[in-house]
Amino acid sequence: MSSARGGGSGLRLLHFHRPQFDVSKTSIPELTPESRRCIQTLAAYRPPKSPLKYPKSRSAAVLVALFVGRMGDLYVLLSRRASSLRSYAGDTALPGGKWEPRDRSIEKTARREAYEEIGLPEDYKKVPLLCILEPFLARNQLIVTPVVVLILDKTLRPILNKAEVTALFSHPLGSFLRSEPPFPLEQEMLELKYHTYTDVESNTIPGKVRMHNFLTGREAGGTKPIFGLTAAILIEVATIGYGREPDFDPYAPGQPTMQQRIAHALRYDPVFRDAERAEGIDPDKTPDPSSLVESRTRKRRRQGGISLLLPAKL
């Protein structure tokens, strides 16, 4: 994917090369059957073509870095942001940040940021790409694209940039589909629910948006729960990968789709409109949000149903 297209074409975040990760040539003997299917489904996933054009200056990416745990289950790396940061200080987050002109693609943005924040090498053999998902709208007026990778090299050790990250930990990917915790709760947290949500007014198109909250099991030590955008992204990754819906309703009644929310921001938000005009994009040509009838599950059921079997040696 070329992230810097000339003229007024803008940035089409979902135009990218097909992942080079070949499951048939990878040996991960400790994987559970469910983890095998999840990896294959993510590696085969292709997002639907988007009619929207995004200004590069308002684009960002996060890296959803998965790895295989001791029991063969999949985990995702999460970081605790430094308390000195100007935005999202102390939050539990995925590595990531804004697109920069030196980035050849939105995947490059995610990998670069992960290297700068936690020292994860930009090595496509040790950390192959699985897929790139559809973008999400962040409350700080950025369009954020999740890039999903798989860490194959278990000798890698984190190198934290203390100015941005104070701690790194992991969480089971499958636990973003369940209401029950994947760990025993500490005594002082027994009255707390592992998963909760709040329906809030959308900051763009009218309608309620469901904000999810998952405990990390580390709250007693000051780690914040996984919530908001990070939680929404991980619910999406888990739902696509495992091929099933959560045991809770991920959306508020009548919640506008993410594509509709992004289209509304591109058409009507002054920050986005100025950024679009600066890059030669006409914001008034953005499709009307009401014309975007993307399905609630973001078309994954139509594109899903992947029944391919993984090779026995994976």
N, C-alpha and C positions, 0 to 999 in steps of 0.2 A: 504493500500500500504506500502510495506517495502521499504524504500529509501536506505537501505544499504545492497545490495545483494553481496554475496561473489564472489570470483573469478573474471573473466573478464566480467561479465554480465553488468556492468555499471548501470546507473540509468534510469529506464524506468518510466518517470514522469507520464505517462498516465495510469499506473496500480495502481488503487486505489479502495477502497471499494465503494460500491454503497451508495449514499447519504441516510442518515437516515431521512431526512425531509419528513414527511408524510402530504401532503396538506389536506387530508381528516380529519385530527385530529387537524387542526389549524384554529382558528377563527380570521379573520381580516376583520371585517364588512365594513370598510371604503374603501376597495379596489375598483377601477374602474374595469369594465369588462376587459379592455385591460391589466391592471396590473395583474389581476388574471391569464389571459392567459400567460402573460410573465413569471410569477413565475412558473407556471406549466411546461412551455416549458423548462425553464432553469433546473428545478428539474429533468426533464426526459431526459435531454441531455446527450449523451455518445459520446465522441470523438472517431474518428476512430483509430484503432490500429496503432501505429507508428513502422516502421522498424528500427528506429534509437536508439542508445544507447548514453546516455549523461553522461559525467564525473560529479560526484557529486560536485567537487570543482568549477565547472563553472556553477552551477545551482542556480537559485534564484526563488522567488515567490512573487507575489503581491496579496493583498486581495481586491477584488471588493466587498465592503460592501454596500449592498442595504438596503433601508428602505422606509417605506410608508409615504408620506407627508400628510398634512392636507386634501388635496383634493382627496386623494386616488391614486395619481401618485407615481411612483418609482423614488427615488433619489439615487445617489451614493456619498459616502464620499470621499473627496479629501483633500489633505494637501498641505500646502506651506512649502517647505523644508527650513531649516535654512540656512542663507547666509554664515555661517561659515563652512559648509560641504565641503569636498574636491571634491565631485562629485555632479553634478546636483544641485549646490547651488541655492536656491531661486526658484527652479522649482515647478510647480504644479504637484503633483504626487499622486499615490496610495500608501498606506502603504505597505512596503515590504522590502525584502533584501535577502542576500545570504543564501543558505542552510548551516546548521551547523551539525556536527556529532551527536549532541543530538536530532536532529529532526527525528522523526519516519517516517515522510512522507513529501511530498512537501506541503500538506495542513497544516501540523504542522508548517512548515517554515513560511507560510503566516500569520497564526494566532499568532505565537510567535512575529513576527515583528510588527504586528498591536498592540499587547498588549504593546510592548516596546515603540512604537512610540506615540500612541494615547490613550492607556489605555483600548482598547476594550477587554473585558474578553474572555478567551478561554473557553467559555461555549457553548456547542453544543446544548443546549436546548434554550438558549436565542438568540444564533446566529447560527442557523443550516446551514449546507452546502447545497447549491443548486447544484453546479456542478464544475468540473475542466475542463478548456479548453486546447486546444493544445498550446504548448509553442511558444513563440516569441523570436527572436534574438535581443538582445540589443546591442547598439553600443560600450558598454564597455566590450564586449566579454563574456556576460553571456546569458544563456538560461533561459528565464523568463516564468514561468507558472502562469496564472491567476487562482485564486481560488475565486469562487463566493459564497457569503453567504448572508443571509437575517437577518437583525437585527429585532427581534420580541419584545424585551424588551425596551419600550420607556422611562423607568426610567434611562437607562444608560447615564452617563455623561462622556465626554472625559477628560482624564488626559494627557496633552501634555508633551512629553519629549522635553523641550525647546532647548536642544542641537541638536535635529534633526528636530523638527517641530515647526514652529512659529504660524501657524494658521490652523484651520480645517473648511471646509465649504462643501456645497453640490451642486450638479448640477443634473437637470432632466436627467434620463437615455435616454428617448426617444429623447432628443434634439441632440443626436449624430447621428441621422438619418436624420436630417433636416438642411437646409442651413439658415433658418431664426432663429433669437434669441428667446429664451424662456422668455426673460425679456426686458423691455424698456431700450434702450441705453442712457447713460448719454450724456449731451449736447456736451461735448468735444470728444465723441466717435461716433457721428452720421455718420461720413464719413467712419468708419471702418466696414468691413463685419464680421458678426458673425463667419462664416466658410470660411476658405481659405486653399489652399494647395500649395505645391511646389514639383515638381518631381526632385529627386536628384539621383546621381549614387549610386548604392548599394555598401556597403563597403565589400561585399563578392563576390558573383556570379555576373558576368556582367549583367547589366540591370538597368533600372530606378525604383525607389521606391517612392511612393507618401507619403509625409509627411503632415499630416493634422494639422490644427490649429483652435481651438474653443475659442472664448472669454468667460470669466467667468462672466463678468459684474462687476468685482472687480479690473479691471486694473488701475483705477484712484488711488486706494489705494496701488498699488505696486504689486498686484498679477499677476503673469504671466498667459498667456493663457494656455489651455490644448493642448499639442502638442506632436508630435513624437510618441514614444512607448505608452504612456498613452492614447493618442487619438486613436491609432490603436486598442488597447485592448478594449476600451469602445465602439468603433464602432462595433467590433465583438460581444461583449456581447449583445448590443442592437439589432443587426441584428438577432442573434440566438433567443433571448428572444421574440422579437416582431414579428418574422417570416416574415420580409420584408426587402428589400434592402434600403439603404439610397437614398435620392433624389439627390445625387451626385454620381459620379463614385469613389469608394474608391481606385481603383488601377490605376497605370500608364499603358499606352499601353505596352503590352508585359512584364509586371512586373513578375519576378520570384515569385513562391509561397514561403511562409514562410518555408515550409518543405525543399524546394530546397536550400534556403539560409542557413538554419541550417546545412544541409548535406554538403554543400560546405565548411562551416566553420570547421566542424568536420574533413573533409578530408584534408584540405589544410592550415588552419590557425595554425601557430606554437604554439600559446598559447593553443589552444584546443588539438592539437596533443600531446603536452607534458603532459597535464592533463589526457588525455585518457591513454597514456602509463603508467603513474604513477598509474593508477587504473586497469591496466591489460586489457585495451581495445585496440584492434588493429585498429587504425584509417583508415588503408587501406581497412578494411572490411566494412566501411561505404558505403552504396549504392551510386552509382554515381548520382549526382543531376539530370542529364538528364533522369534517369530511373524513377524518382518520378513524376508521372503524376497526382498528387493531383489536384482536380478541383479548379477553382478560388474561389469558395465559400466555400472551405475547407470541401466539401462533406455535408454541412448542408442541402442542398435541398434533397439529397438522404435519409438522416437520419431524415429530418424534416417531415413536413406534419402531425404533431401531432394533432389529432383531438379530443383527450380526453377532456371531459368537467370537470371543477372543481366542487366539491360539492358546494351546495348553501351556506353552512355556511362559506366558506373561505372568 
